[in-house]
Amino acid sequence: FTSGTLAGSTYTAFLTPCGNSSGNRNDVWYRFTAVGNQATITINSTGTLGGTAAPRFQITDNNCTSPTTVYCSNNNIGTVTGLSNGTQYLLRVYCNNNQMTTFNICVQSLPDNPL
């Protein structure tokens, strides 16, 4: 897993952000390489810095200039399908209530053809 924080983060303006309302959501970004065609991603809050946090995530392609959304989470865990093995993706972490939080990210690859 990787540890992170939203403390000091700002909103990244782009065309297809996820979020439960029209307001801006402060965010931080990570990059991962797909191992197989699906992965389960978990964002666990490890503490809050100003309130009750509900971390969410978004997966986009690796185009930093104009990212295309691949997946929007409804909560802190989700299984992303349709990934391309060996392809890099961007992972955006944010909170709908814009609370600052610390968290752990876990990206667990799932086999293409489970037995």
C-alpha positions, 0 to 999 in steps of 0.5 A: 500500500501507499500512504497519502494525505489531502492536507494542502491539496487543491482542486484539479480542473478538468473536463470529467471529474467525479464527485457527488455534487457540482462543487470542486473537490480537492485532490491528489494524484498517483500513477499505477501500472495495470497487471491484468485487466482488472484491479480492486482499489481500496482507500482507507482513511487513517485519520482526519484533519478537520472532520469526518472524511469519506475518501473516494477515487477516480481512475483516468487514462495516463493523459495528464493534459486531457484525462479520460475517466475510466472509473468513478468510485461511489465509496472508498473501494471498487473493482475496476474492469477493462484495464489493459495489462501493462498500461499506466493509469492515473488515480485521483483521490478526493473527498466529497465533503472536501475534508482533509484526511490521511489515507492508505491506498491499496491496488490489488490486481486480479487475475484475468482468468481466475480458476 
